[in-house]
Amino acid sequence: MKLTPVIAALRARCPYFENRVAGAAQFKNLPEVGKLRLPAAYVVPGDDSPGENKSQTDYWQELKEGFSVVVILSNGRDERGQF
């Protein structure tokens, strides 16, 4: 599944993240590479479920593609000392 259109849509439609939306490669390497400032979102591929093959001579089938969005928020206190 191509995650780039999903990432672009989240960046365009969710101003709360202030363009801090990344893909699966950035999410996997969080401890080694570093982290986006919070709040941030990471788009990771989900399960794909192929349907039955509709042809006897080649591949012709429906494919349902899935993805997940991992949202990371801070649980620290804000400027007023509140959670």
C-alpha positions in Angstrom: 0.0 0.0 0.0 1.2 3.5 -0.8 1.1 5.5 2.4 2.1 8.8 0.9 -1.4 9.9 -0.1 -2.6 9.1 3.5 0.2 11.1 5.0 -0.5 14.0 2.6 -4.2 13.9 3.5 -3.5 14.0 7.3 -1.1 16.9 6.9 -3.7 18.8 4.9 -6.7 18.0 7.1 -5.2 17.9 10.6 -3.6 21.2 11.5 -3.2 20.0 15.1 -0.1 18.0 14.1 1.5 21.1 12.5 2.8 18.9 9.6 4.3 16.4 12.0 3.0 13.3 10.2 5.5 10.6 9.1 5.4 7.1 7.6 6.2 3.6 8.9 10.0 3.9 8.3 10.3 6.8 10.6 8.1 5.1 13.3 10.2 1.9 13.3 13.4 3.8 14.0 12.2 6.0 16.7 14.7 5.1 19.4 17.7 5.3 17.0 16.8 8.3 14.8 14.9 10.6 17.1 11.3 11.7 17.4 9.1 14.3 15.9 8.0 17.0 18.3 4.7 16.2 20.0 1.9 15.8 19.0 2.8 13.6 16.1 1.2 11.0 14.0 2.7 8.0 12.2 1.0 6.1 9.4 1.8 2.4 9.3 0.6 -0.3 6.9 -2.1 -2.6 8.0 -3.5 -5.9 6.8 -4.3 -6.5 3.2 -7.1 -8.9 2.4 -7.3 -10.2 -1.2 -10.6 -11.4 -2.6 -11.2 -14.4 -4.8 -9.5 -14.5 -8.2 -12.1 -13.6 -10.9 -10.1 -14.9 -13.8 -8.8 -18.3 -14.8 -5.9 -17.0 -16.9 -4.5 -14.0 -15.0 -4.9 -12.1 -11.7 -8.1 -10.1 -11.4 -9.3 -9.7 -7.8 -10.4 -7.1 -5.3 -7.9 -6.1 -2.7 -8.8 -4.3 0.6 -5.8 -2.4 1.9 -5.5 -1.3 5.5 -3.5 1.2 7.4 -3.3 2.5 11.0 -2.5 5.9 12.3 -0.5 6.0 15.5 -1.0 9.2 17.4 1.6 10.2 20.0 0.7 12.8 22.6 2.5 14.2 25.6 1.2 13.2 29.0 3.3 15.8 30.8 2.1 18.9 32.5 1.4 22.1 30.5 2.5 25.6 31.3 -0.2 25.9 33.9 0.9 22.7 35.6 -2.2 20.8 34.4 -2.2 17.4 32.6 
